[in-house]
């Protein structure tokens, strides 16, 4: 089961609050509360996280050309649902251990005649004593156009640009049939 | 807090590309569909669009203002439509139930909806929060 350490730092909490539209917080307050979805930014410390450029590795974004290396994927995996359960407050100074495991997968037919491949992923954030702090559940969806070959055995395309269970980016499955 | 109580807040009048970039930078989700207009247009989108998790984070910012910072016990959403630069976003929440759990803690169950300027739901979900015993709750 993939696992990594996520140090909770005041500066990242403050930047997260700003990004979410909040006003500046006191980064020296030891009781500075991390916002409810802050743990999502643990992706910064996930060695397997696909949506981060790395030196010497293919990247899908634009440079000289409008798209980068296609082997880095096409960014088409989308976020359908996200759920959190809170057990303990997240505070600067904590080091969370993050473990992720895949959950259910299912397929729905899309309005455009293709398929929508859904995949669930469960993530636990535990403190230094192993106590559960936050439990998260993500549902991602990968649109598969009608013309595209679908692997017979796998409910999620084997050639998906990122691990099928990876937590992902934004938006509505119904909106992305292209 | 009572059943039927409603909250409403404008999250943004005009979502900027820069705010989307801020969220990408702090969260680590640099998927270029959110941050790279050239890539997004080439991929067939009208422009970059916001991370669903940005809308969820902005919505949470309003929720903790109403409910207190450490009072949430559950928060979950479905992302129903993409959110675009220039969108106006308004969150509404309604108290569906207030109950007392085994330990005597009062818990409020709310539905949460965030809509764009056209009134379309972009996010729909729920939040459960402790009420009554914490200083975080607004009267």
Interface residues (C-beta under 8 A of the other chain):
Chain A: X12 X15 X16 X17 X18 X19 X20 X21 X22 X33 X35 X36 X37 X40 X41 X43 X44 X46 X49 X51 X52 X53 X60 X61 X62 X66 X67 X68 X74 X75 X76 X78 X79 X80 X81 X82 X83 X84 X85 X86 X89 X137 X168 X169 X170 X171 X172 X174 X175 X176 X178
Chain B: X11 X12 X19 X22 X23 X25 X26 X27 X28 X29 X30 X31 X32 X33 X34 X35 X36 X38 X39 X41 X42 X43 X44 X49 X50 X51 X52 X53 X54 X55 X56 X57 X58 X60 X61 X63 X64 X69 X70 X72 X73 X74 X75 X76 X77 X78 X79 X80 X81 X82 X83 X122
